[in-house]
Each structure stands twice: as C-alpha cells, then as structure tokens.
C-alpha cells in the first residue's frame, strides 16, 4: 500500500473533511478524493460517509484507523532507524513551546542522555495547534505545552504550574506608562482569561507577541513591561535589569504533557517517566521562587 494513501486517510479522519485534509497535506482537494477512492478500491470497503457536514468514518473506516496509524508510524520509524547509528535502538521526537525550552526541557534532554542513552532524540519548537497536529499524524511522539486541545486519542497529563510574573524596566513608574508600554504575550486562552479578569481596563492592543523571549528583547531594548515565566526572568531581576511590579498578581499556567494513548513502547514510557519526574521537581522550584 502506498504510504501516502494511509497519510491522506489519517488527515481526512482527523479533520473530518476533504478540504481540511487538503490544506493540512498541502495538496488539492481532488488529489485527496482520488487517494481515498484508490484506497477504498484497494481495501474493497467504504471508509467515509460523505455529506454536507463533512466526512465521517464508517464502521470499517474506524477499524482501519488503528492499522493506518500503525502503518505510517512503522514506516516513519523505519526511515528514522535507517539513519540511526548502530548504538541507538530507538528514536523519539518531542516538541514543546519555546518558553519551555528555556530551563525545563533541556533538563529532560540531560535526563534522557543519562537514563536512556540508546534513544536518539529529535527536538522541536512548536505552538499548541502544530504540536497537536503532529501528534495526531504520528510525526511527534510527545508534546509539552500550556493549553492543549482535547482529543480522544491523546492523553493529557499535568506536569507543573508555570508561574508568570509582571516585570518592568522602570520600577519608579506605573507599569502601564513605561516608555515601551505593555507588551502582551499570547500565552494562550487560559492566560488571557486570567489577565482580563485582573486587568479589565488595560489595553493590550499596542504591542502583541506570541513568544516570551521576543517580549524580553523589546523590553530590554526599548523599555516596557510584560508577563513572563519567572523561570525566564529571575536572572534579569537578580542582575537589576528588570523589576517585579509591586502588588501585581501572580498568574499560574498549567503545563501539560501530551502523547498518543496507543503508544506504549519502552522508550516512550521511559521518556514520559523522565518528564513526570522533572515536572514534580519544577513545581517544587516554582514554589520556592515565589
């Protein structure tokens, strides 16, 4: 079976329509339709019920779903393993938010190198939507993020609470009036809800960024204020480059570990063990910092 047929089937199953699958795979809708038709002819079954609302898996399609995932995963694992050195017995891909690569996830890399040196690691930076798509398509084995989208095929485990603090470059002025103004970082819907509840009158439209380190660069170069993880800013505070805003509320975001429920390989289990262990330690450190 052509592996692209299985990939296309998984894309349609995930998006529940041919248009979404075409956008995800960067191909035309007619190509998606042709591939699904070919696959159905090869299997001798109907995989989807087409309708105005989209494409719904048939009973046979649901049964084939697990096999398609296994097929694609086996193929990609084989392609990965071919390129592995002889002393690696398995490969693993982890993707996480960029802020989590500052301090936390590098500790996990060190943990894996000590406790599972036979596992080759592929490490990526991503946003929640991209990571979830990668997990659904079996391109990513484990994701670490703030606000994961719930999917029935994915497990979502709490790792630790990420404490965000309001910092400013000018401690003697009201933080809303610093020279660079307030830089609003998109930490996800959970942060936005907490921020809006605490600061209903603060205008967040002046400068918006989606990465914390970019906010720090703007504040460092032009002045201003922003909410950032204390893990990222504590050294700037210690050096006197940034200052905590007096009486500003702490905003805590839960960090989650996301992985496919059907992945039970030993190297995946080991990697999850390391993340959970370090998550407990990170929670303890966060409490001490605050």
N, C-alpha and C positions, 0 to 999 in steps of 0.2 A: 504494500500500500504506500502511495506517495505521502510522505510526512506532511506536506503542505495541505493535503486534504484533511488530515486529522487536526492540524492547527486551525484551519478555517472552520471546521466543525466546532472546535472549542470556543472560537471567537464568537460565532453565532449563538452558541449556548450561553455564553457569558453576557452578551449584550441583548439577547433576545430579539434581535432584528438584523436583517442583512445589511442595512445602511450602517449601523454601528460597527458591525464586523468589518465592513469595507474600510471605514475610517481608521479602525484600530490596526488593520493589517496594511494600510496604505495601498489598497488595490481598488478596482472598480466594483460596483455592486453586481454587475453582470458576471465578473470573474468569480465572486463569492457564490452566486447562484449556480454557475457552471460547475464549480468544485463540489458543491453539496450534491448536485444532481449526479455527478460522476461517482461520488462516494456512496450514495444511495443505490446506484446501479450495481456497484461492486459488492455491496453487502446484501442486496436484494430486499431491502427494507426501507420504510419511510422514517426519516429521522426527525422531521419537524412538521408541525401543523401550521401552515401559513394562514395569516389573516390580517385584517386591518390593524390590529393591535400589535402585530409583530410575528415572531416565530417561536412557537412553544414546542418543547421537546415531546415527542411521542413516548410511549412506554418503552419501545425498542430503543429510542434515542437516549433515554435515561440509562438504560442498561449499557449502551455503548459508551457513555460518557466516561465511566471509570477506565475502560480499556483504552480510550483515546488519550486520556491523561497519562496513563502508563506508557503508551507507545511513544508519545512526544518526550516524556521525561527520560525514558530509556535511550532514545536516540540522542538527546542533548547530553545526557550523562556520558554516553559512549564517545561522542565527539569531544567532550571535555577531557575524558580519561585518556584518549589517544594522545593528547598533548601534555599529559602529566608525566613528570619524571618518575622513574621506577620506584622511588621511595615514598610516593604518595599513593594511597589506596582509595581515596575518595576526594571529591571536590564539593565545595559548598559556596553558594552565593548569598551574601547578606547585603541588604540595602537599608539605609537609615537617613533620617533628617540630618542636615548638615550640622545643626547645633549639637546633636548627639555625638558627632564625630570629634567634638572638642571636649576631651576629658573622659567620656564614658566608654564609647565603643572601642577606642584604642586599647583600653584595659582588657576588653574581651578578646581582642586580637592576641595580646600577650598571653592571656589565659589559654587560648586555643593552642598557641605555639608550645606552651609548656605541657598541656594535658592531652592534646591531640595533634602531635607534630606530623602525623601521617595524612592529615587532611589539608588539601590545597584550598586556599581562600580567595574568592573574588569579592571585592568590597566596592560598594557603590553608594552614591549620594542620590537621594530622591525625595519627592514630595509624596504625601499620602496617596493621592489618586494613582500616581505612576507605580508606587510600590504595590498597591493592591492589585493593579492590573498585571504586574509582573508575577505576583504570587498566583493569580488565577490562571495565568498562561504557563506556569511552571518555569518561568525564566529566573525567578528569585525563590530561594528556599526559605529565608527568614526575613521579616521586615521589622524595623523598630521605629515607632512613630508616636505622634501625640493623639490624633483623633482618627482612628481607623474607621473605615466604612464597614458595617457589619455584613458578612457574607456567610451563608450556611456551611460552606465548605472550608472556612478558615477559623482557626482557634485564635482567640484574643485574650492574652494574659496580662494582668497588671505587672509592671516592672518596678517603678518607683515614682515618687512625686517630684516633678521638676518645679522648683521654686523660682519664680520670676520677681525681680525687684525693680523699682523705678530708680534709675540713675540719671544724674545730670552733670553737665560740665561746669555749671556755675551755681555753687551752693548758696550764694547770697541773694539770688533772685528767685522769684516764683518759677517753678519748672516750666509752666506754660509760656513764660515770657523770656526764656533763654534765647540767645542770639540765633540759634539754628532752629528754634521752636521744637515741638514734639514730633518725634519720628515714630510712626505707628508701624510696628512689626506684625505681620499676619502670622500669628501663632496658631491659627485655626479657630473654628467657631466657639469652642469652649472658652478660649481666652477672650474673644470678642464679647461674649455674653457677660463674663465677669467684669471686664473693663467697662462696658456700657452701664452696668449696674452701679459701679463705684464712681464713675465719672460721666454722668449723663450729659453734662454741658461741655465737655472737651471736644473740640473739633479735630478729627483725625484725618481730614482730607488733605492737609497741606503737603505732607510727605509720607508716603506709604512704601514699605519694602516687604519682601517675603523671606528675607534671610537676616538673621540676627547680626552676623558679623558686618553686614553692609550698614546696618544702623550704627554700629560701633564706629565704623570708619567715618561716617558722616558726622557723628558727634565729635569724634577726635579732631577732625579737620575743620569743622565749621561751628561747633558748639551745638548744644541742644540737650534733649532728654529722650529716654526710651525705656520700655520694659524689656529686660533681658534676663536669661537664666543667671542666677548668682554664680553658678559654676563657670560662666564665661567672663563675668565682670569682677570677680573678687580680687584678681591680681591688679586690675586697674584701680580699684578702690584702695588697695593696700599701698599702691605707688602714688596715690594722690592725684591721679589723672581723672578719675570720676568720683562722684559723691552720691551716697544714698540720699534720697529726698526724705526729709523728716516727716514722720507720721503717715507715710504713704503705705497703702495696704499691700500685703504680700498676695500674689496670685499664684496658685499652685495648679500646674497642669499634670495630669497623669500620663506617664509614658507607658506605651503598650508594646508587647511582643506579639507578633502575628505570624502564623505559619499554617500550612495546609494540614487539616486533620488526618489525612491519609498518609502523611509522611512519618514513618516510624523507623527509618534506617538508623543504625547505631551512631553514625557521625552527626546526624541531625539531632538525635537525642542528647548527645554529648554537648553540642553547641548550645542547645536550649538550657542545659544544666548550668553551663558557664554564665549565660546571660542572667538567669534567675539568681544565681549566687551573687553576682556583681550588682544586681538590682537591689538586693537586700542591703549590701554594703553602701550603695549610693544613697539609699533612703536614709541610712544612719548618718552619712556625711552631711546630707542636706539639712537634717535636723540640727546638727552641731553648728553649721554655718549661720543658721537663723536664730 
